[in-house]
Amino acid sequence: MAIIEIKVPDIGDFAEVTVIELMVKVGDTIKAEQSLITVESDKASMEIPASQSGVVKEMKVKLGDKVSEGSVVLMLEVAGADAAAAPSPAPASSSTSNQPVALVESAPVAPKTVASAPAVAVAAPAGASYAGTVDLDCDVLVLGAGPGGYSAAFRAADLGLKVVIVERYATLGGVCLNVGCIPSKALLHVASVMDEVSHMADLGVDFGAPVVNIDKLRGHKEKVIGKLTGGLAAMAKMRKVTIVRGYGAFVSANHVEVEETTGTSQEKTGAKKVIGFKNAIIAAGSQAVRLPFMPEDPRVVDSTGALALKEVPKRMLILGGGIIGLEMGTVYSTLGARLDVVEMLDGLMQGADRDLVKIWQKMNAKRFDNIMLKTKTVGAKATPEGIEVTFAAAEEGGTAPAPQVYDLVLQAVGRTPNGKKIAADKAGVAVTDRGFINVDIQMRTNVPHIFAIGDIVGQPMLAHKAVHEAHVAAEVIAGELQGNKELASAAFNARVIPSVAYTDPEVAWVGLTEDQAKAQGIKVKKGLFPWTASGRAIANGRDEGVTKLLFDDSPEAHGHGKILGGGMVGTHAGDMIGEIALAIEMGADAVDIGKTIHPHPTLGESIGMAAEIAHGSCTDVPPARK
């Protein structure tokens, strides 16, 4: 017997991900490739596997720790032969994938963020054959019609290919358009107006207390959804994209069987249709994680249930302190609910810098009765009075609040991919235990003519990432089928992907954060512009915000380092973060940004002024101390 270290494997250019779950303990006998810990960045999580079989002798990490490639997870007792053959940490991808895991930005120069699956090596299944009849054939079959799916289908059609979309719901748009990004923003807009109106009395304009008609509010949300999904249906028709409604599952590497659905939900008709394809793009998305101990009760909802807006509770519990939960909490709070939030880690809105979150939390303190950090939910039961929830400390030696009763409990603890639901093995496509699919920078799976995009290929699970991946996959397919080398060489090589919390105030960030830079020993020059010096923010009565830019300040930069990242908290932060993303993509420095003339008075000019502060040339703030 021998004791060896089990380390975090190669996760590309990314680092400083947070441990949110310990899946083994001292004394456990584990097998090679068994999951050991779960780590998390902003909106998604991944599991770190064991490289060896053996017995756990000592845990080297605890909940809340930050880990990177090479971090020691545990000490493992292995047999002599296994110890002799003990490898260094294996790359976090399959033999058919050369992609790092896009978790957090971590390199001195903003790194390329590539599509990826979690760090789990997966053996490719053998696949199956199909010799039956085919009802329909196409150049490209797209499985799923969310933002990634319909974008892939439309781009492929625009490039002259025959395209079929398989979608189980009645309308295109997936979770994002139907029960996610878009309806939540429709409700958040209403909440924002209500909150703003409430402040107007201080300025001499009193509108009185708002009267909310829930039925009309739901109607507004549905109208927004209908306008967008109806537009997609029209564009599909214009492009001659065939839509087949139902559940799609592979029956071979070139065939998908569809169990047809009907109605406003997903009722199966009993009819089946087989589609043959030259190429396929898997865009099957993800679904909300449901905690196994939560009761089946209408008072326990996920984000979809929360968006149904059946009624406004008096007391609401949000499970998970991430973006999705806090956005829905903002809506319900404005409509009259009192909020509690429970989070296993030491802060809300993980992923954003703590100074930005601190401002947000101060502005939103009035919404919450309890913010329970370093706390986990361990049980729940339905009672006539409400859902009684039991808590426990997330760390050894910590304290937990007494059980509480809530009118509504929102589960917002993450999303899990749908890779296990499409019979990918029949096509020979490798899927991880968690349901992710590994891809390369062209979005290609281990099966060369089958591609995957969006939530199903890994983090971050964001619609805007999926759309760009979609265009890559469609262009590669068209290029290969048509002999167009330029299209065939398309790749997903975005340097950064922005994140936005559409709360009030909004929080947005992109690229390297200050916390990440500090943790990794990367020297940066910071330009922090307070909105208390912004004429537009003061005029709006919303000067709590800040704009922060980070520039490379390593000796090699000679004082003219390129921008590495940036963040904002304040109204309309999400609308402005794109400029910072562009600056990173273009390799701009503080002079480039500061000397770009921004219109005055706007909130956007805070970006230029933050760059001037970093450069030392800003005249809208007190002079720097000598």
C-alpha positions, 0 to 999 in steps of 0.5 A: 500500500502507498499514499498518493495525492489526488489533484485537480486535473487540467482545467485549461486556463482557468482557476479559482473555482469554489468547492460547493460539495464534498462527495466522499469522506475519509474511509470511503473506498472509491473507484477511478473516475468516481466524482470526489468534489463539486466545484462551481463558478457563476451559474453552473457546476462541475465534478472533479473525478478520481484518477485512481482507485483506493481508500480516502485517508485524508481530505485536503479541501473543505466547503468554500475553498478555492481550487485550481489545476494541481490543487490537492483534493485528498490523500488516497491509499492505493495498492502497490501496483496502482501506486507505481503507475500513479499518473500526474493529474489527467487532462480534464477532457476526453481523448477527443476533446482538447478544450479546457473548462470555461469556468473563470478567467485567470490569465494575465492576458484575458484568455480565450474562453472556449466551449467545454464540458466538465473535467471528466474523461468519458469513453465513447459508446459503440453506437447503434445501427438503424435500418428502418424507414425514414420519414424525413431527411436533411443536411442538418438536424438541430435537436432543441430550439432554444437560442442556440438551437434556432440560431444554428438552424437559421444560420445553416439555412442561410448558408444554403443547407436543408435544416430540420429542428426538433423541439418538444414545446409548442413554440421555438425559443427554449427555456430562455424565451418561454420560461427564462431570460425573457419573461423574467426581464419583462417582470423585472422591468415592471418591478424596476418601474414600481421601485423607481416610482416609489422614490419619486415622492422624495423628488416632489412627484407622488403617484400614490401606492401602486395597485397590482393586477396580477392577471394583467401582469401575467398577460403582459409577460405572455404578450412579450413571449408571444411576440418573440416566439411568433417572430421566430416561427415566421423566420423559420418559415421564411428560411424553409426550416422544417419544425418537427415537434416532439421528443428527439432521441438518437437511434443511430449516428445518422438517425433521430426518432421523434415522439411527437407532442401536441397541445400547449404542454408536451402531451405525446400523441403516440406517433413517431417520426424518424429523421435521417441527417448528414450532420446533427447539432445537439442543443438540448439545453438543461433543466433546473436542479430539484433537491430530492428532499423537497416535497411535491407541492405547488408551494415549492417551485423552480424558476419556471414555476416562479415565473408563472406568478400564480400569487404573491407570497407573504414569506418567500425562501430562495434556495441559492444566492445566485443570479436566477434566485436573486432576480426572481426575488427582486420581482416578488419583493417589489410585489410585496413578498418578504425574502429569506435567502440561504446560500452554502458559500460565504457570499451572494452572487458568486463570480462578481467582485465582492465590492460590487456585491457589497453595494448591491447588498446594501441597496437591497437590504430592505428586501430581506429578513434573513440572508443565511450564508454558509448554511445549507438546506437539509430538509423540508415538509409540507404543512397546512401553514406552509413549507417548513424548511430545516437548515444546517451549518455548511461548515463544521462548527458553524451555526444554523437558524431554527426551522422556518415556515414559508408560503413559497420556496424557490429552488435556484440551486443550479441547472443540470444538462440534458445529455442523458435524455437524448440516447446519445450513446446510440449515436456513439456520442460520449456523455459524462455522468452529469450529462455534459458533452465534450466538444472541441473549439469547432463544437464537434463531439467525438463523432465527427459529424455530430456537434453540440452547443449551449448548456449541454457542453458546459459552463457558462450556461448563458444564451449569448454563449450558445448563440455564438457557438451555434454560428460556429457549428453551422458554419463548420458544417456548411463549409465541410459540405460545400467545400468552403475552407473559410467557413470550415475553419470557423471556431469558438475562440471568444476571449471573454463572456460577460455575465449580468445580474438583472437585479436592481441595481444591476451587476455586470462583469466580464473577464478577470475580476479583482478577486481572481487577480489577487488570488493568482498573484496577477498585478493589475492597475485598477481604475474605479470611477464612483457614480457619485461623480457622474452627472447623469447618475446624480440627475437620475437619483441613482448614484450608488453605482461604480465602474471598475476596470482592470489593466495588466500592470506587470513589468512587461506591460511597461505601464501600458497594459491591456485591459483584463476585465471590468465590472459595474454595479448600477442601473443599466450596467448590463447594457454597458458591459458590452463595451468592456467586453469589446475592449478586451477582445480588441486588446485596448489599453487605458489610453485607448478607452480614456481617449475614446470620446463618450457622450456627456452626460451618460452612464456610459462615460463612466467607462471612459472615466474609469480608464482615465483614473487608471491612466491618471488623467481624470479631472472629474474626481479629486487628484490622486494622493502623491 
